[in-house]
């Protein structure tokens, strides 16, 4: 029973810090600040309201401002997939008095950019007029982008403005109030509307909307930028050169989708979209890409954003599909044609006007950029709309949002969108399981097995690591232990399907094969170490075998590191996460070495050490490997075959084990074994294993004495 409980806990060991709670984020962070820090002269906070997650800021018993946390009102998340918690104080005139960054999990800020720089940017929102933002749709201010953290800054900006508008309207600050119910005609999409006959008609009737900028217009826009370097680095191409010609259409409207995409693509679009979702097609050509190449898997397209009233939609890669071509007759040639999905539940109304904001940048230094925005306005032509009668006036009670249902819908959608990646991972797991179950046959041909292992590790590194970012970490386990104290939601870790599947399969593998099934085959950083070491061997870089006594004394280091991190996590998971940077996974796998130089130098140093001592980090420093080795001792089977002669007198396997996991006495240490199966290759080798060679000689002598021809068997070369 204890073993089953342990397996279930390990299955849950991924991103479980979040948990359901009725407590607002404001109640969690407000006690850590004083009123005077947010509003000069204030002396206290009033109680947090029951109907709205805001608290009054008091001065002499009077309310002088209101304070709130952005994540209580908007769910905008950054690269980490977690909200960025920002504390905002807003005055009765709807002007922001002060802003403070209180909590985030953004990797680029934690390690790549000084946090003080981001905090200064956040503090710069003091004085922002939310009433003006309401009139302009949230664009009355300039966004001060930090080079290298574009997405994070834009997410912060979006959360401050949108949450501020919600609070200001709810409290009636600055004359703002909730928008009255429109008493005029309402519109919905007409499914029977006629499609445009060709591209010219689509442009003429407004089905397609266009933003066309030439070099002269862009140079003129940047000439007004306060940074003088923006003017000095004007685009050198001729003024009439097309900077970008971008066109867009709302293809979730049946008539438009059928005309632009064609029957096959429109059918695919219907399959892709769920109830309440919409999609736009964006096409472009010219010097500048509306899409860019800087986004990563799980990342955000940072050059375009859809804005409707105070709703802003930033598109992640899961909401994006490439479009092979345009079916509408007369369509020009575009260099980029893409589909972007607008998720349900954001409040987007396809019948109302919206705009696509393009963020153009100009490099003004080696790593510095300045930015300017341009808008493409869009409104569906009347021919695609049907007027509907407004609903009868009735008193309604708005229920609290069911977060459990919302999370369930979200993770189900993510799993649906990740079918291809899940299929690849499932195939890898099935193949690996087959190799372990039928290892005698799998390793019979040593050369073929070596090629198979190199290919498998390459897929692990490139697909699981650099593409899917499915690198497990000791941080996951620390979050699990922390969540066991505070409670956790199973739905939270279902949001990352590949990581969930890996943890589930790892929990099962610990019972059958120990930690080696993951460490030796499915760990992207482990694969990177082994592949670089194999290259080093091909280049004849000398390999060092540490003396057994030293090697044995270095083993415990990783266990001490893990226990230290675990102890710190009991006091502060956040502090433990920072100390867990001893894992180079974030640098080498998640961020692909795009980090501050000390982190890159550390990861490279470990890889360099691994060129001489294979899997140096795995052997001596990896806290995740140490954590997995502890429950792995309860594995139920011993799959690795041994002879009685192993260790006495034969030391072949012990000498050739890539990670020195075989004792001189012949026993395999399950805590250190990575299940590479090299010892099983040697176990059957007729040219290396003394026991097999002796048996072959005995058979040959027996055959010679009986007069029968010797039995010829394929030799396993090592």
C-alpha positions in Angstrom: 0.0 0.0 0.0 2.9 2.3 0.8 4.4 1.5 -2.5 1.2 2.4 -4.4 0.9 5.6 -2.5 4.4 6.6 -3.4 3.7 5.9 -7.1 0.6 8.1 -7.0 2.6 10.9 -5.4 5.3 10.7 -8.0 2.6 10.8 -10.7 1.5 14.0 -9.2 5.0 15.5 -9.0 4.8 18.2 -11.6 3.9 21.8 -11.2 1.6 21.3 -8.3 2.2 24.6 -6.5 -1.1 26.0 -7.6 -4.2 24.9 -5.6 -7.8 25.9 -5.4 -8.6 28.4 -2.7 -11.2 30.9 -2.0 -8.6 33.3 -0.7 -7.8 36.1 -3.1 -4.3 36.9 -4.2 -4.6 40.3 -2.7 -5.3 38.9 0.8 -2.1 36.8 0.4 0.3 39.7 -0.5 -1.3 42.8 1.1 0.0 42.1 4.7 3.6 42.4 3.4 3.2 46.0 2.4 2.3 49.2 4.2 -0.2 51.8 3.0 2.4 54.6 3.0 4.6 52.7 0.6 1.8 52.7 -2.0 0.1 56.0 -1.3 2.1 58.9 0.3 0.5 59.9 3.6 -1.8 56.9 3.9 -1.9 55.2 7.3 -3.8 51.9 6.8 -5.7 49.5 4.6 -9.4 48.8 5.0 -10.8 45.3 4.8 -10.8 43.5 1.4 -14.3 43.8 -0.1 -16.5 40.7 -0.3 -17.8 41.4 -3.8 -14.6 42.7 -5.4 -10.9 41.8 -4.7 -9.9 45.4 -3.7 -9.1 47.0 -0.4 -9.5 50.7 0.4 -6.3 52.7 1.3 -7.1 54.9 4.3 -5.8 58.3 5.4 -7.3 59.7 8.6 -10.2 57.4 8.4 -11.1 58.3 4.8 -10.6 56.3 1.6 -8.0 58.0 -0.6 -7.3 55.1 -3.0 -8.0 51.5 -3.8 -5.5 48.7 -4.0 -5.7 45.4 -5.9 -3.6 42.6 -7.5 -3.8 42.3 -11.2 -4.0 38.5 -11.2 -7.3 38.6 -9.2 -8.9 40.2 -12.3 -7.1 38.9 -15.4 -5.5 35.6 -16.2 -2.7 36.8 -18.5 0.3 34.6 -18.1 3.9 34.9 -19.3 6.5 32.4 -20.6 6.3 30.6 -17.3 2.6 29.9 -17.8 2.0 31.5 -14.4 0.4 34.9 -13.6 2.6 37.9 -12.9 1.3 39.3 -9.7 1.4 43.1 -9.7 0.1 45.3 -6.8 -1.7 48.5 -8.0 -3.0 51.5 -6.2 -5.5 53.6 -8.1 -7.0 56.9 -7.0 -10.6 58.2 -7.2 -9.8 60.0 -10.4 -8.9 56.6 -12.1 -5.2 57.5 -12.2 -2.7 54.9 -11.0 -0.8 56.2 -7.9 1.8 53.4 -7.6 2.5 49.9 -8.9 4.7 47.2 -7.4 5.8 43.9 -8.8 5.3 41.4 -6.0 5.6 37.9 -7.5 6.5 36.3 -10.8 8.0 33.1 -12.2 9.4 34.5 -15.5 12.7 32.7 -16.4 14.0 35.6 -18.5 13.6 37.9 -15.4 14.8 35.4 -12.9 18.1 34.8 -14.7 18.5 36.9 -17.8 17.6 40.5 -17.0 18.1 42.3 -13.7 14.9 42.2 -11.7 15.5 45.8 -10.6 15.1 46.9 -14.2 11.7 45.2 -14.5 10.6 46.6 -11.2 11.6 50.1 -12.3 9.5 49.7 -15.5 6.5 48.5 -13.5 6.8 51.4 -11.1 6.8 53.7 -14.2 3.0 53.0 -14.6 2.4 55.5 -11.8 0.3 58.4 -13.2 -1.4 56.3 -15.9 -4.8 57.6 -16.6 -7.2 54.7 -16.9 -10.1 57.0 -18.1 -7.9 57.9 -21.1 -7.1 54.2 -21.6 -10.8 53.4 -21.6 -11.4 55.8 -24.4 -8.4 54.6 -26.5 -8.9 50.9 -26.0 -5.8 50.7 -23.8 -3.4 52.4 -26.1 -3.2 55.9 -24.8 0.3 55.2 -23.4 3.6 54.1 -24.9 4.8 50.7 -23.7 8.5 50.9 -22.6 9.9 47.6 -23.9 13.0 46.1 -22.3 15.1 44.4 -24.9 15.2 40.6 -24.4 12.0 40.6 -22.3 9.4 41.8 -24.9 6.8 39.2 -24.1 7.1 39.6 -20.3 6.8 43.4 -20.5 3.8 43.2 -22.8 2.1 40.7 -20.5 2.7 43.0 -17.5 1.4 46.0 -19.5 -1.7 44.1 -20.6 -2.5 42.9 -17.0 -2.1 46.3 -15.5 -4.2 48.1 -18.0 -7.0 45.5 -18.3 -7.3 44.9 -14.5 -7.1 48.6 -13.9 -10.0 49.2 -16.3 -12.1 46.5 -14.6 -11.5 47.9 -11.2 -12.1 51.5 -12.2 -15.4 50.6 -13.9 -16.6 48.5 -11.0 -15.9 51.2 -8.5 -17.0 54.1 -10.8 -13.6 55.8 -10.6 -12.9 58.9 -12.8 -16.4 58.9 -14.1 -16.1 55.4 -15.5 -18.9 52.9 -15.0 -19.9 49.6 -16.3 -21.0 49.9 -19.9 -24.8 50.0 -20.1 -26.6 47.2 -21.9 -26.8 48.2 -25.6 -30.5 48.9 -26.3 -30.0 49.0 -30.0 -29.9 46.2 -32.5 -27.6 43.3 -31.8 -25.9 41.3 -34.5 -24.8 37.7 -35.0 -23.0 36.0 -37.9 -25.2 35.1 -40.8 -24.3 31.5 -41.8 -26.0 32.0 -45.2 -24.1 35.1 -46.3 -22.7 35.1 -49.8 -18.9 34.7 -50.2 -16.9 37.3 -52.2 -16.2 36.1 -55.8 -12.5 37.2 -55.9 -9.8 39.1 -54.1 -10.8 42.5 -55.6 -14.4 42.2 -54.3 -13.1 41.0 -50.9 -10.9 44.1 -50.6 -13.6 46.4 -51.9 -16.4 45.3 -49.5 -14.3 45.2 -46.4 -14.0 41.4 -46.1 -10.3 42.0 -46.1 -8.6 44.8 -44.2 -5.2 46.0 -45.0 -2.2 47.7 -43.3 0.4 48.8 -45.9 3.5 50.7 -44.8 6.5 51.7 -46.9 10.0 52.5 -45.7 9.3 56.2 -45.7 6.3 55.9 -43.4 8.2 53.8 -40.9 11.2 56.0 -40.9 8.9 59.0 -40.3 7.3 57.2 -37.4 10.6 56.4 -35.7 11.8 59.9 -36.4 9.4 61.0 -33.7 10.7 58.6 -31.1 12.4 60.2 -28.1 15.4 58.0 -28.4 17.6 59.9 -30.9 19.3 56.6 -32.0 16.0 55.6 -33.6 16.3 58.5 -36.0 20.0 57.8 -36.7 19.4 54.2 -37.7 16.8 54.7 -40.4 16.1 51.9 -42.9 18.4 52.3 -45.8 16.2 50.9 -48.5 14.5 53.2 -51.0 11.5 55.1 -49.4 8.9 53.5 -51.6 10.1 49.9 -50.6 7.3 47.9 -48.9 8.1 47.6 -45.2 5.0 45.4 -44.6 1.8 44.8 -46.5 -0.4 43.0 -44.0 -4.0 41.9 -44.6 -6.4 40.2 -42.3 -9.9 38.5 -42.4 -12.1 36.9 -39.9 -12.2 33.4 -41.4 -14.3 31.9 -38.7 -17.2 33.5 -40.5 -18.4 30.6 -42.8 -18.6 32.6 -46.0 -15.2 34.2 -45.5 -13.5 31.0 -44.5 -14.9 29.1 -47.5 -13.8 31.8 -49.9 -10.3 32.4 -48.5 -9.3 28.9 -47.4 -11.1 26.6 -49.8 -13.3 23.6 -48.8 -10.5 21.4 -47.4 -8.8 24.1 -45.3 -12.2 25.4 -44.1 -13.1 21.8 -42.9 -9.8 21.7 -41.0 -10.6 25.0 -39.5 -13.9 23.8 -38.2 -12.3 20.8 -36.6 -9.7 23.1 -35.0 -12.2 25.6 -33.6 -14.4 24.7 -30.7 -17.7 26.3 -29.5 -17.2 30.0 -29.0 -13.8 30.3 -30.7 -13.0 32.4 -33.6 -10.1 32.7 -36.0 -8.4 35.3 -38.2 -6.2 34.8 -41.2 -3.2 37.2 -41.4 -1.2 37.5 -44.6 1.9 39.6 -45.1 4.8 40.4 -47.3 7.6 42.9 -47.3 10.8 43.6 -45.3 9.1 43.0 -41.9 7.5 39.9 -40.6 4.3 40.2 -38.5 5.1 36.9 -37.0 8.9 37.0 -36.6 11.1 34.0 -35.6 11.7 34.8 -32.0 8.8 32.9 -30.4 9.4 29.4 -29.1 7.3 26.4 -28.4 4.9 27.5 -25.7 5.8 31.1 -26.4 3.9 34.1 -27.6 3.8 35.9 -30.9 5.0 39.3 -29.6 4.6 41.4 -32.8 0.8 41.3 -33.1 -2.0 41.6 -30.6 -5.8 41.7 -31.2 -7.6 44.5 -29.3 -11.4 44.9 -28.9 -12.5 47.5 -26.3 -10.4 46.6 -23.2 -9.9 43.0 -24.4 -6.5 42.1 -25.7 -5.7 38.7 -27.2 -2.0 37.6 -27.5 -1.5 34.5 -29.5 0.5 31.6 -28.3 1.9 28.9 -30.6 -0.9 26.5 -29.7 -3.3 29.1 -31.2 -1.4 29.3 -34.4 -1.4 27.3 -37.7 0.4 27.9 -40.9 -1.8 28.4 -44.0 -0.6 26.7 -47.1 -2.1 29.2 -49.5 -5.1 31.4 -50.4 -7.9 29.9 -52.4 -9.6 33.1 -53.4 -9.1 34.0 -57.0 -6.8 36.9 -57.7 -5.0 36.7 -54.4 -1.4 38.2 -54.5 1.7 36.3 -53.4 2.4 36.5 -49.7 5.5 35.4 -47.9 3.5 34.7 -44.7 0.0 33.3 -44.4 -1.1 32.2 -41.0 -4.2 31.4 -38.9 -4.6 32.6 -35.4 -7.3 31.2 -33.0 -9.2 33.5 -30.6 -10.0 31.3 -27.6 -13.5 31.3 -26.1 -14.2 33.0 -22.8 -12.3 36.2 -23.5 -15.4 38.3 -24.3 -14.5 38.7 -28.0 -17.5 39.5 -30.2 -16.9 38.9 -33.9 -19.7 41.3 -34.8 -18.0 44.2 -33.1 -15.0 46.2 -34.5 -11.5 45.2 -33.4 -8.0 46.0 -34.5 -4.7 44.1 -34.9 -1.8 46.1 -33.5 1.5 45.5 -35.1 4.7 46.1 -33.0 7.6 47.2 -35.2 11.1 47.4 -33.8 14.3 49.1 -34.7 17.7 48.0 -33.4 19.6 50.9 -31.8 22.4 48.9 -30.2 23.9 45.4 -30.0 21.1 44.2 -27.8 18.8 47.2 -27.6 15.7 48.0 -29.6 13.0 50.7 -29.7 9.4 50.1 -30.7 6.5 51.7 -32.5 2.9 50.4 -33.0 0.7 50.5 -36.1 -3.0 49.5 -36.2 -5.0 47.5 -38.7 -8.7 48.2 -38.0 -11.3 45.5 -38.8 -15.1 45.4 -38.8 -17.2 42.8 -40.5 -19.2 44.2 -43.4 -23.0 44.3 -42.7 -23.7 41.6 -45.3 -22.2 39.0 -43.0 -24.4 40.0 -40.0 -27.9 39.4 -39.0 -29.8 41.7 -36.6 -31.3 40.0 -33.6 -33.7 41.3 -31.1 -32.2 42.3 -27.7 -33.1 39.9 -24.9 -36.0 40.8 -22.6 -34.9 42.8 -19.5 -34.6 40.5 -16.5 -32.7 40.5 -13.3 -29.8 38.1 -13.4 -27.4 36.9 -10.8 -23.8 36.4 -12.1 -22.4 33.3 -10.5 -18.8 33.1 -9.4 -16.6 31.7 -12.0 -16.2 27.9 -11.7 -12.4 27.7 -11.8 -12.5 23.9 -11.7 -14.6 23.7 -14.9 -12.5 26.4 -16.5 -9.2 24.5 -15.8 -10.7 21.2 -17.0 -11.7 22.8 -20.3 -8.3 24.3 -20.6 -6.3 21.1 -20.0 -8.6 19.1 -22.3 -8.1 21.7 -25.0 -4.3 21.6 -24.5 -4.2 17.8 -24.8 -6.3 18.0 -27.9 -3.9 20.5 -29.4 -0.9 18.4 -28.4 -2.0 15.1 -30.1 1.0 15.0 -32.4 3.5 15.6 -29.6 1.8 13.1 -27.3 1.8 10.6 -30.1 5.6 10.9 -30.6 6.2 10.6 -26.9 3.9 7.6 -26.6 5.8 6.0 -29.5 9.1 6.6 -27.7 7.8 5.0 -24.5 6.4 2.0 -26.3 9.7 1.4 -28.2 11.7 1.8 -25.0 9.5 -0.5 -23.1 9.9 -3.1 -25.8 13.6 -2.8 -25.7 13.7 -3.3 -21.9 11.3 -6.3 -22.0 13.1 -8.0 -24.9 16.6 -6.7 -24.1 18.2 -10.1 -24.9 17.2 -9.7 -28.6 17.6 -5.9 -28.7 21.3 -6.0 -27.8 22.2 -9.1 -29.8 23.7 -7.0 -32.6 26.0 -4.6 -30.8 26.5 -2.2 -33.7 22.8 -1.9 -34.5 22.0 -1.4 -30.8 24.6 1.4 -30.6 23.1 3.2 -33.6 19.6 2.7 -32.1 20.7 4.3 -28.8 22.4 7.3 -30.5 19.2 7.9 -32.6 17.0 7.6 -29.6 19.1 10.0 -27.5 19.1 12.4 -30.3 15.3 12.4 -30.5 15.2 12.8 -26.7 17.4 15.8 -26.9 15.9 17.5 -29.9 12.2 16.6 -29.5 11.7 16.2 -25.8 14.2 18.8 -24.8 14.8 21.7 -27.2 11.4 21.4 -29.0 8.9 20.2 -26.3 10.8 21.5 -23.2 9.8 18.3 -21.4 12.7 18.3 -19.1 11.8 17.1 -15.6 13.4 18.8 -12.7 13.9 18.4 -8.9 11.8 21.6 -8.7 8.8 19.6 -9.7 9.3 17.3 -6.7 9.8 20.2 -4.3 6.6 21.7 -5.5 4.9 18.4 -4.9 6.0 18.2 -1.3 5.1 21.8 -0.7 1.6 21.3 -2.2 1.0 18.3 0.1 1.0 20.7 3.0 -1.3 23.2 1.3 -3.4 21.0 -0.9 -3.1 20.6 -4.7 -5.2 20.3 -7.8 -4.8 17.4 -10.1 -5.9 19.6 -13.0 -3.0 21.9 -12.4 -0.3 19.5 -13.7 -2.6 18.2 -16.5 -1.9 21.5 -18.2 1.4 20.2 -19.5 0.6 16.8 -21.1 4.1 15.7 -22.0 5.4 16.4 -18.5 2.5 14.6 -17.0 3.0 11.6 -19.2 6.7 11.5 -18.4 6.1 11.6 -14.7 3.5 8.9 -14.9 5.7 6.7 -17.0 8.7 7.4 -14.7 6.6 6.4 -11.6 5.8 3.0 -13.3 9.4 2.6 -14.5 10.8 3.0 -11.0 9.0 -0.2 -10.0 10.3 -2.2 -13.0 13.7 -0.8 -13.8 14.7 1.9 -11.4 15.7 5.4 -12.3 17.8 4.4 -15.3 14.8 4.2 -17.6 14.5 8.0 -17.4 18.0 9.1 -16.6 19.6 6.9 -19.3 17.1 7.4 -22.1 14.5 10.1 -21.6 16.4 12.9 -19.8 17.3 15.6 -22.5 20.4 16.9 -20.6 21.6 13.4 -20.0 21.2 12.8 -23.7 23.2 16.0 -24.4 26.0 14.8 -22.1 26.2 11.4 -23.7 26.1 12.6 -27.3 28.8 15.2 -26.7 30.9 12.5 -25.0 30.5 10.2 -28.0 31.6 13.1 -30.3 34.6 13.6 -28.0 35.5 9.9 -28.3 35.3 10.1 -32.1 37.8 13.0 -31.9 40.0 10.9 -29.7 39.7 13.1 -26.6 41.2 11.1 -23.7 38.6 9.6 -21.3 39.4 9.7 -17.6 38.4 6.8 -15.3 38.4 8.1 -11.7 39.9 5.8 -9.1 37.2 3.7 -7.5 37.8 5.1 -4.0 37.4 8.7 -5.3 34.5 7.8 -7.5 32.7 6.1 -4.6 33.2 9.2 -2.4 31.8 11.5 -5.0 28.6 9.6 -5.4 27.0 11.0 -2.2 27.3 14.6 -3.3 24.1 14.6 -5.3 22.2 13.1 -2.4 23.5 15.8 -0.1 22.4 18.5 -2.7 19.0 17.0 -2.9 18.5 16.8 0.8 19.7 20.4 1.2 17.2 21.6 -1.5 14.4 19.6 0.1 15.2 21.1 3.5 15.1 24.6 2.1 11.8 23.9 0.2 10.1 23.1 3.5 10.7 26.7 4.5 10.5 28.4 1.1 9.8 26.8 -2.2 10.7 30.0 -4.0 14.2 30.0 -2.4 14.6 26.4 -3.2 13.8 27.1 -6.8 16.6 29.6 -7.0 19.0 27.2 -5.4 17.9 24.5 -7.8 19.8 26.4 -10.5 22.5 23.9 -9.7 20.5 22.0 -12.3 21.7 23.2 -15.8 18.5 22.1 -17.4 16.9 25.5 -17.7 20.0 26.9 -19.3 20.9 24.1 -21.7 17.5 22.7 -22.5 14.6 25.2 -21.8 16.4 28.4 -22.7 18.9 26.8 -25.2 21.9 28.7 -23.6 20.2 32.1 -24.1 21.0 33.3 -20.6 23.3 35.5 -18.6 26.9 34.4 -19.1 27.5 32.9 -15.6 24.7 30.4 -16.1 25.9 29.5 -19.6 29.5 29.2 -18.4 28.3 26.8 -15.6 26.4 24.6 -18.1 29.2 24.6 -20.6 31.7 23.7 -17.8 29.6 20.6 -16.9 29.4 19.6 -20.6 33.2 20.0 -20.9 33.8 17.9 -17.9 31.5 15.3 -19.5 33.8 15.2 -22.5 36.5 13.5 -20.3 34.3 11.8 -17.7 31.1 10.5 -19.3 27.9 11.9 -17.7 29.9 13.8 -15.1 26.9 15.8 -13.9 24.6 12.7 -13.7 27.1 10.8 -11.6 28.0 13.3 -9.0 25.8 16.4 -9.0 22.2 15.7 -10.2 19.7 16.2 -7.4 16.9 14.8 -9.5 18.8 11.6 -10.1 19.4 11.4 -6.3 15.7 11.9 -5.6 14.7 9.2 -8.1 17.3 6.7 -6.8 15.7 6.7 -3.3 12.3 5.1 -4.4 14.0 3.1 -7.1 15.5 0.8 -4.5 12.0 -0.7 -4.2 12.0 -1.9 -7.8 10.4 -5.4 -8.1 12.6 -6.9 -10.8 16.2 -7.4 -11.7 16.4 -7.4 -15.5 20.2 -7.2 -16.0 21.7 -10.6 -16.4 25.0 -11.5 -14.7 27.3 -14.6 -14.6 28.8 -16.1 -11.5 32.2 -15.1 -12.8 31.3 -11.4 -13.0 33.5 -9.6 -10.6 35.5 -12.7 -9.7 37.6 -13.0 -11.7 36.1 -11.0 -14.7 36.2 -7.2 -14.5 35.2 -6.5 -18.1 31.8 -5.0 -17.4 33.1 -3.1 -14.4 35.8 -1.5 -16.5 33.6 -0.7 -19.5 30.5 0.6 -17.6 30.0 4.1 -18.9 29.1 5.5 -15.5 31.1 3.1 -13.3 27.9 1.7 -11.7 29.3 -1.9 -11.4 31.3 -2.7 -8.3 34.5 -4.7 -8.4 32.7 -7.6 -6.9 30.4 -7.7 -9.9 27.2 -6.2 -8.4 25.4 -3.5 -10.3 24.5 -0.5 -8.1 20.9 0.2 -9.0 21.2 3.8 -7.6 23.8 4.7 -10.2 22.9 2.5 -13.1 21.4 4.4 -16.1 20.1 1.2 -17.9 22.2 1.9 -21.0 22.3 -1.9 -21.4 26.0 -1.8 -22.4 26.7 -4.6 -19.9 24.0 -6.7 -21.6 25.8 -6.2 -24.9 29.0 -7.5 -23.3 27.0 -10.3 -21.7 26.4 -11.8 -25.1 29.6 -10.8 -26.8 31.6 -13.7 -28.2 34.7 -11.5 -28.7 34.8 -9.7 -25.3 33.1 -11.6 -22.5 35.5 -14.3 -21.2 32.5 -16.5 -20.1 31.0 -16.6 -23.5 34.4 -17.1 -25.2 35.0 -20.0 -22.8 31.6 -21.6 -23.7 32.3 -21.1 -27.4 35.7 -22.9 -27.1 34.1 -25.7 -25.1 31.5 -26.2 -27.8 34.1 -26.1 -30.5 36.2 -28.8 -28.8 33.0 -30.9 -28.3 32.1 -30.5 -31.9 35.7 -31.4 -33.0 35.8 -34.5 -30.8 32.5 -35.7 -32.3 33.5 -35.0 -35.8 30.7 -32.5 -36.4 31.4 -29.1 -38.0 31.7 -26.3 -35.5 28.5 -24.2 -35.0 28.9 -20.8 -36.5 27.1 -18.0 -34.7 27.2 -14.3 -35.4 29.7 -12.5 -33.3 28.6 -9.5 -31.3 31.2 -6.8 -31.9 31.8 -4.2 -29.2 
